[in-house]
Amino acid sequence: MTNSIPPAEQSPSPRAFAQATGLILQLVGIVLTLGTCCWWSFAGLTQKQLHPTSQPGSLGEVVAAADTLQIWSMAAVCVSFAGGLALAALGLGLQAEKRRSGTIAAWTAGAGAVFWFAYFAFALTHSAGIGRLIWIVLMLLVWGLCAVLSVISADELKRNPPPADLGKAPKDFKPDRLIDREMPPDLRA
């Protein structure tokens, strides 16, 4: 039997929830971005086709030929793609404990939730199909959950701010110090 000394118990980081939220936002952002790439490609198969009076020469003419549900769908694709990229980037910031990343993530996810709520209200009043309504509600829940987690993380980062020098190299750091001739003998390869 060996006498092993138990490792010193470390208390969890006071910003652990923000770091976990960062991981969740990264995953949601990647799924939204990649999923939107597929959704974008197949959107034409799930909607009625546009019938412009002539060959459209500008985006304005295409939008004029579209009905409002098609415009909302186009906006939803754009919001999901750009918002997914933003959530993934802000998730990295939360994991790295950047001070403003929680607040920016809360505003971004909140704006996404507001968009999906407005889309839901519009689709509900304009007799959209049940499949579209279910999809909108699902997206509203995803964005709403991301907003709630981000607000809690922003509050946590305000209550327990990370050190001001987090992620910065010390003043006496010399990048060329890691050359083999300057390394201690026991660390040389």
N, CA, C and O of each residue as an XYZ file, in Angstrom:
756
protein
N       0.833     -1.169      0.000
C       0.000      0.000      0.000
C       0.887      1.244      0.000
O       1.818      1.368      0.795
N       0.580      2.131     -0.887
C       1.397      3.337     -0.982
C       0.725      4.480     -0.261
O      -0.500      4.562     -0.168
N       1.543      5.337      0.233
C       1.016      6.536      0.880
C       0.929      7.629     -0.164
O       1.907      8.326     -0.434
N      -0.227      7.771     -0.740
C      -0.384      8.836     -1.732
C      -1.070     10.024     -1.084
O      -2.001      9.893     -0.289
N      -0.583     11.147     -1.450
C      -1.164     12.387     -0.936
C      -2.262     12.801     -1.899
O      -2.015     12.932     -3.098
N      -3.476     13.010     -1.392
C      -4.562     13.411     -2.300
C      -4.258     14.777     -2.910
O      -3.715     15.660     -2.246
N      -4.610     14.933     -4.166
C      -4.354     16.235     -4.800
C      -5.152     17.330     -4.103
O      -6.265     17.122     -3.620
N      -4.540     18.482     -4.076
C      -5.226     19.620     -3.452
C      -6.500     19.920     -4.232
O      -6.493     20.034     -5.458
N      -7.568     20.041     -3.500
C      -8.836     20.334     -4.167
C      -8.866     21.790     -4.590
O      -8.656     22.706     -3.795
N      -9.133     21.965     -5.865
C      -9.209     23.314     -6.392
C     -10.671     23.712     -6.494
O     -11.525     22.918     -6.888
N     -10.934     24.935     -6.137
C     -12.307     25.404     -6.293
C     -12.531     25.746     -7.761
O     -11.614     26.197     -8.446
N     -13.754     25.530     -8.241
C     -14.009     25.844     -9.652
C     -13.864     27.340     -9.913
O     -13.990     28.167     -9.009
N     -13.604     27.650    -11.141
C     -13.468     29.051    -11.530
C     -14.782     29.783    -11.257
O     -15.855     29.225    -11.490
N     -14.716     31.017    -10.771
C     -15.961     31.760    -10.556
C     -16.656     32.119    -11.871
O     -17.796     32.582    -11.872
N     -15.966     31.903    -12.977
C     -16.540     32.188    -14.291
C     -16.779     30.908    -15.091
O     -16.797     30.932    -16.322
N     -16.962     29.793    -14.387
C     -17.140     28.497    -15.060
C     -18.421     28.475    -15.900
O     -18.445     27.885    -16.980
N     -19.479     29.114    -15.409
C     -20.731     29.131    -16.168
C     -20.540     29.880    -17.487
O     -21.066     29.468    -18.521
N     -19.794     30.971    -17.449
C     -19.532     31.732    -18.679
C     -18.725     30.898    -19.658
O     -18.976     30.948    -20.862
N     -17.763     30.137    -19.166
C     -16.976     29.287    -20.052
C     -17.842     28.187    -20.663
O     -17.720     27.890    -21.851
N     -18.709     27.587    -19.862
C     -19.610     26.547    -20.383
C     -20.591     27.137    -21.394
O     -20.897     26.512    -22.409
N     -21.079     28.338    -21.112
C     -21.962     29.004    -22.071
C     -21.220     29.265    -23.374
O     -21.801     29.154    -24.454
N     -19.941     29.610    -23.279
C     -19.138     29.810    -24.478
C     -19.077     28.555    -25.336
O     -19.178     28.627    -26.561
N     -18.913     27.412    -24.693
C     -18.890     26.153    -25.436
C     -20.246     25.899    -26.105
O     -20.304     25.492    -27.265
N     -21.321     26.139    -25.377
C     -22.665     25.939    -25.930
C     -22.891     26.876    -27.118
O     -23.399     26.451    -28.156
N     -22.517     28.142    -26.971
C     -22.697     29.098    -28.071
C     -21.869     28.705    -29.292
O     -22.317     28.875    -30.426
N     -20.677     28.188    -29.068
C     -19.865     27.734    -30.200
C     -20.564     26.600    -30.945
O     -20.652     26.612    -32.172
N     -21.056     25.630    -30.194
C     -21.722     24.489    -30.829
C     -22.983     24.912    -31.559
O     -23.218     24.497    -32.694
N     -23.795     25.736    -30.913
C     -25.025     26.216    -31.550
C     -24.680     27.042    -32.785
O     -25.319     26.901    -33.828
N     -23.680     27.895    -32.671
C     -23.281     28.728    -33.802
C     -22.801     27.912    -34.988
O     -23.140     28.217    -36.132
N     -22.014     26.877    -34.724
C     -21.520     26.037    -35.814
C     -22.670     25.274    -36.462
O     -22.745     25.181    -37.687
N     -23.569     24.726    -35.635
C     -24.726     23.996    -36.184
C     -25.605     24.932    -37.003
O     -26.065     24.562    -38.083
N     -25.845     26.150    -36.496
C     -26.660     27.111    -37.252
C     -25.998     27.479    -38.578
O     -26.658     27.517    -39.616
N     -24.713     27.746    -38.542
C     -24.017     28.156    -39.762
C     -23.998     27.037    -40.791
O     -24.345     27.254    -41.952
N     -23.599     25.851    -40.378
C     -23.538     24.738    -41.332
C     -24.934     24.289    -41.756
O     -25.158     23.952    -42.918
N     -25.865     24.288    -40.811
C     -27.241     23.915    -41.156
C     -27.882     24.903    -42.110
O     -28.662     24.520    -42.982
N     -27.555     26.162    -41.948
C     -28.115     27.180    -42.830
C     -27.570     27.021    -44.247
O     -28.271     27.306    -45.218
N     -26.332     26.573    -44.367
C     -25.788     26.332    -45.711
C     -26.645     25.299    -46.442
O     -26.924     25.451    -47.631
N     -27.060     24.260    -45.738
C     -27.925     23.238    -46.363
C     -29.336     23.780    -46.568
O     -29.938     23.558    -47.619
N     -29.865     24.484    -45.577
C     -31.209     25.032    -45.656
C     -31.306     26.007    -46.828
O     -32.291     26.016    -47.567
N     -30.274     26.820    -46.981
C     -30.227     27.804    -48.056
C     -30.337     27.109    -49.407
O     -31.067     27.556    -50.292
N     -29.605     26.016    -49.553
C     -29.596     25.301    -50.822
C     -30.945     24.684    -51.174
O     -31.322     24.637    -52.345
N     -31.668     24.213    -50.168
C     -32.927     23.518    -50.417
C     -34.161     24.394    -50.205
O     -35.286     23.910    -50.325
N     -33.965     25.669    -49.892
C     -35.097     26.556    -49.634
C     -36.000     26.677    -50.856
O     -37.214     26.823    -50.714
N     -35.434     26.618    -52.031
C     -36.238     26.726    -53.245
C     -37.182     25.555    -53.445
O     -38.197     25.686    -54.129
N     -36.858     24.406    -52.854
C     -37.714     23.232    -52.989
C     -38.907     23.262    -52.040
O     -39.888     22.550    -52.254
N     -38.828     24.074    -51.000
C     -39.896     24.102    -50.001
C     -40.827     25.294    -50.151
O     -41.793     25.412    -49.396
N     -40.566     26.176    -51.099
C     -41.397     27.358    -51.293
C     -41.880     27.414    -52.732
O     -41.313     26.789    -53.628
N     -42.938     28.178    -52.923
C     -43.393     28.343    -54.306
C     -42.393     29.226    -55.062
O     -41.700     30.055    -54.472
N     -42.341     29.027    -56.365
C     -41.379     29.748    -57.180
C     -41.827     31.178    -57.433
O     -43.015     31.502    -57.420
N     -40.829     32.018    -57.662
C     -41.103     33.404    -58.036
C     -41.505     33.453    -59.513
O     -40.989     32.692    -60.332
N     -42.398     34.322    -59.828
C     -42.805     34.518    -61.218
C     -42.735     35.997    -61.553
O     -43.758     36.679    -61.616
N     -41.503     36.492    -61.771
C     -41.386     37.910    -62.140
C     -41.953     38.133    -63.549
O     -41.977     37.225    -64.379
N     -42.402     39.359    -63.789
C     -42.981     39.676    -65.098
C     -41.933     39.689    -66.194
O     -42.257     39.449    -67.357
N     -40.703     39.960    -65.853
C     -39.616     39.940    -66.832
C     -38.358     39.418    -66.153
O     -38.378     39.109    -64.961
N     -37.293     39.320    -66.883
C     -36.023     38.870    -66.301
C     -35.554     39.907    -65.284
O     -35.275     41.046    -65.660
N     -35.459     39.538    -63.994
C     -35.062     40.535    -62.993
C     -33.627     40.990    -63.206
O     -32.730     40.185    -63.457
N     -33.435     42.279    -63.102
C     -32.109     42.854    -63.298
C     -31.463     43.290    -62.002
O     -30.271     43.598    -61.975
N     -32.234     43.320    -60.924
C     -31.672     43.767    -59.647
C     -32.358     43.012    -58.510
O     -33.384     42.358    -58.697
N     -31.763     43.123    -57.339
C     -32.335     42.487    -56.160
C     -33.697     43.092    -55.844
O     -34.598     42.386    -55.392
N     -33.854     44.375    -56.075
C     -35.137     45.031    -55.817
C     -36.263     44.433    -56.640
O     -37.385     44.302    -56.150
N     -35.981     44.068    -57.880
C     -37.001     43.451    -58.727
C     -37.348     42.046    -58.248
O     -38.504     41.629    -58.327
N     -36.357     41.323    -57.755
C     -36.618     39.986    -57.211
C     -37.475     40.093    -55.961
O     -38.433     39.337    -55.799
N     -37.140     41.024    -55.074
C     -37.909     41.210    -53.847
C     -39.323     41.660    -54.174
O     -40.268     41.247    -53.502
N     -39.489     42.495    -55.185
C     -40.824     42.948    -55.572
C     -41.680     41.788    -56.084
O     -42.900     41.801    -55.921
N     -41.049     40.783    -56.703
C     -41.794     39.633    -57.221
C     -42.102     38.607    -56.135
O     -42.965     37.751    -56.329
N     -41.415     38.676    -54.998
C     -41.607     37.695    -53.922
C     -42.763     38.104    -53.029
O     -43.068     39.288    -52.879
N     -43.410     37.088    -52.431
C     -44.419     37.422    -51.426
C     -43.713     37.603    -50.075
O     -42.527     37.300    -49.943
N     -44.437     38.090    -49.095
C     -43.800     38.467    -47.831
C     -43.248     37.268    -47.066
O     -42.233     37.403    -46.384
N     -43.877     36.111    -47.157
C     -43.326     34.939    -46.473
C     -41.994     34.525    -47.082
O     -41.115     34.046    -46.366
N     -41.830     34.698    -48.377
C     -40.546     34.390    -48.998
C     -39.467     35.373    -48.552
O     -38.309     34.996    -48.372
N     -39.847     36.607    -48.380
C     -38.887     37.605    -47.900
C     -38.480     37.296    -46.462
O     -37.305     37.398    -46.111
N     -39.452     36.917    -45.631
C     -39.141     36.533    -44.257
C     -38.231     35.308    -44.237
O     -37.320     35.231    -43.413
N     -38.465     34.359    -45.127
C     -37.617     33.165    -45.190
C     -36.197     33.530    -45.592
O     -35.232     33.008    -45.033
N     -36.071     34.423    -46.558
C     -34.743     34.869    -46.980
C     -34.031     35.568    -45.813
O     -32.843     35.345    -45.580
N     -34.756     36.399    -45.100
C     -34.156     37.083    -43.951
C     -33.771     36.079    -42.864
O     -32.742     36.238    -42.207
N     -34.594     35.046    -42.674
C     -34.298     34.032    -41.659
C     -33.013     33.279    -41.993
O     -32.217     32.977    -41.104
N     -32.816     32.982    -43.257
C     -31.577     32.316    -43.672
C     -30.383     33.212    -43.375
O     -29.376     32.749    -42.838
N     -30.486     34.474    -43.716
C     -29.378     35.414    -43.478
C     -29.102     35.594    -41.989
O     -27.947     35.599    -41.564
N     -30.166     35.742    -41.197
C     -29.997     35.914    -39.747
C     -29.384     34.657    -39.133
O     -28.517     34.754    -38.266
N     -29.822     33.493    -39.571
C     -29.284     32.250    -39.014
C     -27.821     32.057    -39.378
O     -27.021     31.628    -38.546
N     -27.471     32.372    -40.618
C     -26.078     32.196    -41.049
C     -25.163     33.189    -40.327
O     -24.194     32.791    -39.681
N     -25.475     34.472    -40.440
C     -24.627     35.496    -39.814
C     -24.673     35.386    -38.286
O     -23.650     35.534    -37.618
N     -25.854     35.128    -37.747
C     -25.980     34.972    -36.301
C     -25.231     33.756    -35.791
O     -24.649     33.793    -34.707
N     -25.241     32.672    -36.566
C     -24.483     31.489    -36.169
C     -22.993     31.758    -36.124
O     -22.306     31.319    -35.202
N     -22.488     32.477    -37.118
C     -21.074     32.859    -37.102
C     -20.762     33.736    -35.888
O     -19.740     33.559    -35.225
N     -21.657     34.681    -35.612
C     -21.448     35.574    -34.467
C     -21.475     34.798    -33.153
O     -20.643     35.034    -32.277
N     -22.431     33.869    -33.007
C     -22.503     33.085    -31.766
C     -21.245     32.237    -31.579
O     -20.736     32.118    -30.465
N     -20.749     31.652    -32.660
C     -19.525     30.847    -32.556
C     -18.341     31.716    -32.114
O     -17.557     31.311    -31.256
N     -18.220     32.892    -32.694
C     -17.117     33.787    -32.327
C     -17.261     34.289    -30.892
O     -16.282     34.349    -30.149
N     -18.480     34.647    -30.507
C     -18.694     35.133    -29.144
C     -18.527     34.007    -28.125
O     -18.131     34.252    -26.986
N     -18.828     32.781    -28.533
C     -18.573     31.643    -27.655
C     -17.093     31.481    -27.367
O     -16.706     31.142    -26.248
N     -16.261     31.723    -28.377
C     -14.811     31.703    -28.150
C     -14.409     32.779    -27.147
O     -13.572     32.548    -26.273
N     -15.014     33.955    -27.283
C     -14.719     35.038    -26.351
C     -15.126     34.705    -24.927
O     -14.415     35.040    -23.979
N     -16.273     34.044    -24.770
C     -16.707     33.652    -23.429
C     -15.783     32.594    -22.843
O     -15.474     32.631    -21.653
N     -15.345     31.660    -23.662
C     -14.437     30.644    -23.149
C     -13.094     31.244    -22.753
O     -12.457     30.783    -21.806
N     -12.673     32.262    -23.472
C     -11.414     32.929    -23.148
C     -11.598     33.976    -22.056
O     -10.644     34.664    -21.691
N     -12.805     34.102    -21.537
C     -13.142     35.032    -20.457
C     -12.878     36.479    -20.824
O     -12.371     37.247    -20.005
N     -13.212     36.854    -22.033
C     -13.113     38.252    -22.434
C     -14.225     39.035    -21.748
O     -15.362     38.568    -21.671
N     -13.905     40.198    -21.260
C     -14.825     40.950    -20.413
C     -16.140     41.325    -21.085
O     -17.196     41.200    -20.465
N     -16.107     41.776    -22.322
C     -17.332     42.258    -22.977
C     -18.064     41.185    -23.774
O     -19.147     41.441    -24.301
N     -17.500     40.008    -23.869
C     -18.107     38.986    -24.726
C     -19.480     38.548    -24.234
O     -20.343     38.223    -25.050
N     -19.703     38.530    -22.936
C     -21.012     38.141    -22.409
C     -22.100     39.134    -22.777
O     -23.205     38.744    -23.153
N     -21.786     40.413    -22.669
C     -22.759     41.447    -23.009
C     -23.063     41.446    -24.501
O     -24.222     41.547    -24.903
N     -22.029     41.332    -25.317
C     -22.240     41.313    -26.769
C     -23.010     40.060    -27.173
O     -23.873     40.119    -28.049
N     -22.705     38.927    -26.542
C     -23.431     37.686    -26.841
C     -24.894     37.816    -26.450
O     -25.773     37.334    -27.165
N     -25.165     38.462    -25.322
C     -26.554     38.648    -24.889
C     -27.326     39.509    -25.888
O     -28.468     39.194    -26.222
N     -26.716     40.588    -26.365
C     -27.379     41.450    -27.355
C     -27.582     40.715    -28.680
O     -28.633     40.841    -29.308
N     -26.584     39.953    -29.099
C     -26.677     39.226    -30.365
C     -27.768     38.156    -30.304
O     -28.621     38.076    -31.187
N     -27.729     37.341    -29.256
C     -28.741     36.283    -29.128
C     -30.127     36.880    -28.881
O     -31.129     36.346    -29.358
N     -30.184     37.973    -28.146
C     -31.473     38.650    -27.930
C     -32.044     39.192    -29.220
O     -33.247     39.087    -29.458
N     -31.193     39.772    -30.061
C     -31.654     40.269    -31.358
C     -32.153     39.122    -32.230
O     -33.154     39.266    -32.932
N     -31.459     37.982    -32.190
C     -31.914     36.807    -32.932
C     -33.261     36.323    -32.431
O     -34.133     35.979    -33.229
N     -33.441     36.291    -31.110
C     -34.721     35.857    -30.539
C     -35.844     36.822    -30.922
O     -36.957     36.385    -31.215
N     -35.569     38.113    -30.922
C     -36.577     39.100    -31.318
C     -36.959     38.905    -32.786
O     -38.137     38.974    -33.137
N     -35.968     38.662    -33.639
C     -36.266     38.412    -35.048
C     -37.181     37.198    -35.199
O     -38.190     37.262    -35.901
N     -36.831     36.094    -34.539
C     -37.634     34.876    -34.685
C     -39.018     35.041    -34.074
O     -39.972     34.424    -34.548
N     -39.150     35.863    -33.029
C     -40.483     36.130    -32.472
C     -41.312     36.933    -33.476
O     -42.493     36.649    -33.677
N     -40.694     37.932    -34.103
C     -41.412     38.730    -35.101
C     -41.798     37.861    -36.297
O     -42.895     38.000    -36.839
N     -40.909     36.978    -36.702
C     -41.209     36.058    -37.808
C     -42.372     35.140    -37.426
O     -43.251     34.877    -38.248
N     -42.380     34.654    -36.187
C     -43.466     33.797    -35.718
C     -44.792     34.546    -35.737
O     -45.801     34.021    -36.208
N     -44.787     35.775    -35.224
C     -46.026     36.565    -35.204
C     -46.524     36.814    -36.627
O     -47.724     36.723    -36.887
N     -45.626     37.123    -37.534
C     -46.028     37.360    -38.920
C     -46.556     36.089    -39.566
O     -47.598     36.112    -40.221
N     -45.840     34.974    -39.387
C     -46.254     33.709    -39.993
C     -47.590     33.233    -39.418
O     -48.403     32.648    -40.135
N     -47.812     33.480    -38.150
C     -49.069     33.074    -37.514
C     -50.249     33.853    -38.073
O     -51.332     33.298    -38.259
N     -50.042     35.132    -38.340
C     -51.131     35.961    -38.850
C     -51.326     35.845    -40.355
O     -52.337     36.305    -40.885
N     -50.366     35.234    -41.052
C     -50.476     35.109    -42.504
C     -50.610     33.652    -42.950
O     -50.181     33.284    -44.043
N     -51.195     32.854    -42.110
C     -51.534     31.448    -42.381
C     -50.403     30.664    -43.043
O     -50.569     30.087    -44.119
N     -49.253     30.657    -42.375
C     -48.135     29.840    -42.842
C     -48.424     28.383    -42.497
O     -49.268     28.103    -41.645
N     -47.736     27.466    -43.145
C     -47.928     26.048    -42.884
C     -47.464     25.651    -41.494
O     -46.663     26.347    -40.870
N     -47.976     24.524    -41.016
C     -47.641     24.062    -39.668
C     -46.160     23.717    -39.548
O     -45.556     23.939    -38.499
N     -45.572     23.177    -40.611
C     -44.141     22.863    -40.581
C     -43.294     24.105    -40.391
O     -42.321     24.092    -39.637
N     -43.664     25.177    -41.075
C     -42.931     26.437    -40.940
C     -43.086     26.988    -39.527
O     -42.115     27.472    -38.944
N     -44.283     26.922    -38.974
C     -44.505     27.426    -37.616
C     -43.711     26.627    -36.588
O     -43.142     27.202    -35.660
N     -43.667     25.308    -36.747
C     -42.897     24.483    -35.812
C     -41.415     24.841    -35.902
O     -40.741     24.954    -34.879
N     -40.908     25.019    -37.118
C     -39.501     25.385    -37.301
C     -39.203     26.746    -36.670
O     -38.168     26.921    -36.027
N     -40.095     27.692    -36.851
C     -39.887     29.029    -36.285
C     -39.869     28.969    -34.763
O     -39.030     29.606    -34.126
N     -40.788     28.208    -34.176
C     -40.833     28.085    -32.715
C     -39.554     27.419    -32.203
O     -39.004     27.830    -31.181
N     -39.088     26.397    -32.908
C     -37.844     25.734    -32.519
C     -36.682     26.726    -32.535
O     -35.893     26.776    -31.592
N     -36.579     27.509    -33.599
C     -35.503     28.497    -33.683
C     -35.656     29.585    -32.619
O     -34.663     30.056    -32.065
N     -36.883     29.977    -32.338
C     -37.128     30.967    -31.282
C     -36.648     30.428    -29.932
O     -36.048     31.165    -29.149
N     -36.904     29.163    -29.660
C     -36.458     28.563    -28.399
C     -34.930     28.488    -28.332
O     -34.342     28.759    -27.285
N     -34.291     28.123    -29.439
C     -32.822     28.041    -29.462
C     -32.207     29.413    -29.206
O     -31.327     29.559    -28.358
N     -32.679     30.417    -29.945
C     -32.128     31.765    -29.768
C     -32.473     32.327    -28.389
O     -31.655     33.017    -27.783
N     -33.664     32.042    -27.895
C     -34.051     32.510    -26.564
C     -33.193     31.888    -25.480
O     -32.782     32.575    -24.544
N     -32.913     30.579    -25.596
C     -32.048     29.915    -24.625
C     -30.635     30.489    -24.667
O     -30.013     30.708    -23.628
N     -30.142     30.727    -25.866
C     -28.811     31.346    -25.990
C     -28.794     32.735    -25.351
O     -27.809     33.120    -24.720
N     -29.884     33.482    -25.515
C     -29.956     34.819    -24.913
C     -29.961     34.734    -23.392
O     -29.266     35.501    -22.726
N     -30.741     33.806    -22.838
C     -30.803     33.665    -21.378
C     -29.440     33.263    -20.824
O     -28.971     33.844    -19.846
N     -28.803     32.273    -21.443
C     -27.473     31.857    -20.990
C     -26.463     32.988    -21.099
O     -25.605     33.138    -20.230
N     -26.555     33.781    -22.151
C     -25.617     34.890    -22.347
C     -25.828     35.997    -21.322
O     -24.862     36.589    -20.839
N     -27.082     36.281    -20.987
C     -27.365     37.304    -19.968
C     -26.806     36.862    -18.618
O     -26.200     37.660    -17.903
N     -27.006     35.600    -18.273
C     -26.471     35.091    -17.001
C     -24.939     35.140    -17.018
O     -24.319     35.495    -16.016
N     -24.338     34.786    -18.144
C     -22.877     34.824    -18.251
C     -22.342     36.250    -18.176
O     -21.310     36.499    -17.553
N     -23.041     37.177    -18.807
C     -22.617     38.584    -18.735
C     -22.654     39.073    -17.296
O     -21.757     39.790    -16.851
N     -23.701     38.681    -16.568
C     -23.804     39.064    -15.157
C     -22.674     38.428    -14.347
O     -22.093     39.067    -13.469
N     -22.373     37.182    -14.646
C     -21.288     36.496    -13.936
C     -19.941     37.164    -14.200
O     -19.123     37.301    -13.290
N     -19.712     37.579    -15.448
C     -18.457     38.253    -15.770
C     -18.379     39.637    -15.120
O     -17.283     40.127    -14.846
N     -19.522     40.266    -14.873
C     -19.508     41.563    -14.175
C     -19.254     41.370    -12.686
O     -18.527     42.150    -12.070
N     -19.858     40.323    -12.101
C     -19.669     40.069    -10.672
C     -18.264     39.568    -10.365
O     -17.681     39.941     -9.347
N     -17.717     38.726    -11.240
C     -16.385     38.153    -11.062
C     -15.540     38.437    -12.308
O     -15.308     37.540    -13.119
N     -15.085     39.672    -12.458
C     -14.337     39.992    -13.685
C     -13.019     39.230    -13.747
O     -12.375     38.997    -12.724
N     -12.627     38.847    -14.952
C     -11.329     38.195    -15.091
C     -10.208     39.194    -14.834
O     -10.431     40.403    -14.902
N      -9.014     38.707    -14.541
C      -7.893     39.628    -14.318
C      -7.662     40.512    -15.543
O      -7.861     40.083    -16.680
N      -7.248     41.725    -15.299
C      -7.043     42.679    -16.400
C      -5.935     42.226    -17.339
O      -5.964     42.553    -18.526
N      -4.962     41.484    -16.833
C      -3.843     41.054    -17.678
C      -4.052     39.659    -18.266
O      -3.105     39.058    -18.772
N      -5.266     39.141    -18.206
C      -5.550     37.811    -18.742
C      -5.293     37.780    -20.247
O      -5.832     38.596    -20.995
N      -4.483     36.853    -20.673
C      -4.181     36.702    -22.093
C      -3.064     37.595    -22.597
O      -2.776     37.607    -23.794
N      -2.428     38.343    -21.705
C      -1.331     39.222    -22.115
C      -0.013     38.636    -21.644
O       0.072     38.067    -20.556
N       0.994     38.777    -22.454
C       2.327     38.289    -22.097
C       2.938     39.212    -21.050
O       2.686     40.417    -21.069
N       3.739     38.663    -20.134
C       4.396     39.524    -19.145
C       5.363     40.493    -19.822
O       5.838     40.241    -20.929
N       5.643     41.582    -19.157
C       6.518     42.621    -19.717
C       7.914     42.082    -20.025
O       8.534     42.493    -21.006
N       8.417     41.158    -19.185
C       9.771     40.655    -19.384
C       9.830     39.449    -20.328
O      10.886     38.829    -20.452
N       8.740     39.106    -20.985
C       8.715     37.962    -21.900
C       9.519     38.272    -23.152
O       9.344     39.317    -23.779
N      10.401     37.348    -23.504
C      11.207     37.485    -24.713
C      10.899     36.291    -25.609
O      11.243     35.162    -25.262
N      10.261     36.516    -26.747
C       9.908     35.393    -27.608
C      11.108     34.591    -28.089
O      10.986     33.389    -28.328
N      12.264     35.231    -28.236
C      13.437     34.518    -28.724
C      14.103     33.695    -27.627
O      15.098     33.020    -27.891
N      13.583     33.733    -26.412
C      14.143     32.995    -25.292
C      14.002     31.482    -25.481
O      14.733     30.715    -24.855
N      13.103     31.059    -26.308
C      12.820     29.644    -26.452
C      13.733     28.950    -27.468
O      13.474     27.815    -27.870
N      14.779     29.626    -27.868
C      15.747     29.009    -28.769
C      16.517     27.941    -27.988
O      16.784     28.109    -26.798
N      16.871     26.848    -28.660
C      17.481     25.697    -27.983
C      18.687     26.054    -27.134
O      18.825     25.535    -26.026
N      19.559     26.920    -27.614
C      20.785     27.200    -26.867
C      20.502     27.904    -25.544
O      21.329     27.862    -24.633
N      19.342     28.550    -25.428
C      19.020     29.252    -24.175
C      18.151     28.413    -23.243
O      17.891     28.816    -22.110
N      17.705     27.261    -23.706
C      16.856     26.428    -22.871
C      17.714     25.678    -21.841
O      18.866     25.341    -22.110
N      17.151     25.429    -20.688
C      17.901     24.625    -19.705
C      18.184     23.237    -20.280
O      17.395     22.725    -21.073
N      19.301     22.629    -19.886
C      19.702     21.335    -20.454
C      18.614     20.252    -20.293
O      18.447     19.411    -21.176
N      17.888     20.271    -19.184
C      16.907     19.212    -18.962
C      15.670     19.335    -19.876
O      14.889     18.389    -19.982
N      15.490     20.490    -20.532
C      14.359     20.661    -21.438
C      14.723     20.516    -22.901
O      13.838     20.512    -23.757
N      16.002     20.397    -23.206
C      16.417     20.250    -24.610
C      16.034     18.873    -25.120
O      16.014     17.901    -24.365
N      15.736     18.801    -26.390
C      15.305     17.533    -26.975
C      16.432     16.565    -27.187
O      16.211     15.456    -27.673
